[in-house]
Amino acid sequence: MARRQGPFQYLRTDRRAYLLINVLVYGALLLGMALGVLFPGLHAARTASLADGSQGALVDKVIGNGWVFGAVIFLVNVFPTALLLIVLPSLVIPFAGLAVFALKAFDLGLTLAPVDRASALTLIPHSLTLLIEFQAYALVMFGVYQLGRAWLRPAAIGVTTHRQGYARGLGRLGRLWLPALALFAVGAAYEAVEIYFLVPRVLGLGS
């Protein structure tokens, strides 16, 4: 019986696929930012829609408590974003979550576009948040790539049936969730520090 590989072995084995997923994730984010800068009206409309929606209301409720804010950021990143947008579609249609999250990344880039001095300054500390959290998303996306490949081409991972490939791919996806969860936790903690301490100082509002 073959020894079970760990998540970092998957990254080394399929380095090219992992790099392409990173290009997709960060590229969609940067494309959204670029279009937001080129079309400020589009950025303003999307930002207003986000502020008026349920997500904006949730942020308003928890912004006063740093611990709660960090916990909410973690939960939102894990459940409605990574699980709902990336994993669940890919359980039904191979690789579907890759396209769905690319659209989400583009939308986030549109809302975070540095259209004025304040948003450009805010992006300085927030860029590390994006780097960490999007790397977590990239790991989850790499996991659904592993699932889709094993499902469609079971021989590629040493099994004979699509059902076996699906089960083996789920195992790989689950193991890749472990470093992704660690990054989500680090990203949420840093984002709380960023919002309460770094952004006010960057904007000249700190004491």
N, C-alpha and C positions, 0 to 999 in steps of 0.2 A: 504494500500500500504506500502511495506517495506521501511524503511528509507534507503536512499542511503549511502553506506559505502564509507569511504575514503581510500586512498592507504595504509596507515599504518594499517588499520583494516584488509586489505587483507593479509598483511604480518603476522599479528598475527594469523589470522585464518588458513593460509596455511604455517605455519612456516617451516614445514619439506620440502615442495617443494622448498621454497626459499633457505633453507640451501643447498639442493642438487644442485640447480642451481649455487650457489656460489662455491661449490666443483667442478662442471663441468668447470666453467669459469676460476677460479684461478688454478685448476689442469691442464687444457690444457695449460695455460700460462707457468706454472712451468715445465711441461713435455717438451715443446718446448725449454725452456732454458737449461734443462738438456741434451737434445740431441744435442743442439748447442755446449755445452761444450765438450761432448763426441766426436762429429764429427765437428771439427773446419772448415773443408773444406765445409761442408754443410752450416754452418753459413756464411762463406765468400761468397759463391755463392748467397745465398739469399739476403745478405746485398748489394752486388753489383747490383743485379737485381733491388732491391728497389731504390737504388741511381740513376740508369739509367732510371727509369720509370718516369711517370708523377708526382707521389707523390714527388719524390726527386726533380724534377724540380720546383714544386710549393714551396717546403720548401726553396730552394735556392732564389726564387724571393722575399719571404716575411721575410726572417730571419733578415733583417736589421731594421725592425720596430717592436718593441715589441707588440704594440697594434694590428697591422695587423696580426702578428704571432698568438697571442692569439685568435683573431676572426676566423682565418682560422682553427686553431686546433678545436675550438668549432664546426664550420660548418662541418668539415670533420668527427668528431665524431658523429654528429647528423644525417647528411644526407646520405653520401655514406656508412657509417658503420652501425649505429643503425637502420636507416629507411630501407636502401636497403638490408642489409644482414640479419637483424633479423626480422623486421616487415613484409616486403613485401612477402617473401616466406611463412610466417605463415598465411597470408591472404588467401592463396590458398591451402596449405597443412598444416594441424594442426601440430604445434611444429617444423616445418621445420627449422625455424630460429635458434632454439637451436643448431642443428647439424652444421649449416652453420657457426655460430659464434664460436663454439668450434674449428672448423678448423682454423678460423681467429685468435683466441687466441693462438693456437699452433704455427701458422706462426709468430705472433708477438714475442712470446717467443723465437723462433729460431733466429730472427734478433737481439733481445736484450740480447742474452746469454753473460754472463761475461767471455769472452774467454781470456782476457788479463787484465793487471792492470788498464788501462784507462777505459775500459768498466765496470769493476767491481766497480771502484770508481764512475763512472757516475751513476751506478745503485743505489747508496746510496740515493741521492736526488730524483732520478726518481722513486724509489719504491713507494713514496707517490702519485705521479701522477698515477701510475698503480693502486694503491689501490682505489683512488677516481674514476677514469674513468671506471675501470672495475666494480665497484659497481653500477655505472650508467647503464652500459650494463646489469648487472644482474637484475636491476629493469625492464628494457625493456624486457628482456627474461622472467622474471616472469609475465610480462603483456601478452606476447604471450602464455605463459602456461595457464594463466587465460582464454584467448580467446579460445585456443584449447580445454580445459576441458569443458567450457560452450557450445561450438559448438558440441562436441561429446556426452556430457552427460548433456543436458539442465536441467534435473531434479535436478542435483547437486546444481544449483543456483536458483531453484524454478520456472522454466518455463517449458513449455510442448513441444515446437517444436524446431528443430535445428535452424531454422531461428531466433527465439526469443533468443536462446542461443548465436548465433553468434552476434546479436546486443548487447546483454547484455555484452558479452565478450569484444566487441570493446569498450564499455563504461569503463570497468575496465582497459583495456589497455591504453586508453586515460588518465585516472586519474593517472595511474602509471608513465606516461610520465612526470608529473609535478615535482616530486622529482628527476627524472632522469635528466631533463633539468637543474635543479639547480646544481646537481653534475657535469654535463658536463661543466657548466659555471665556477664553482669553480676549476675543474680540469684544464681547459684551462688557467685560470688566474695563477694558481700555476705553470703550465708547462712553461709559459712565464717567470715567475720569476726564475724558476729553470734553464732554458737555459741561461738566460742573467746574472744571479748573482751567483747562487749556484754551477753549474757545473764548471765554470772557477775557483772558489775558491777551490773546491774539487780537481781539477786537478793541482792546484798550479799555475794557470794562472792569478788569480786576483791580483789587486794592493794591 
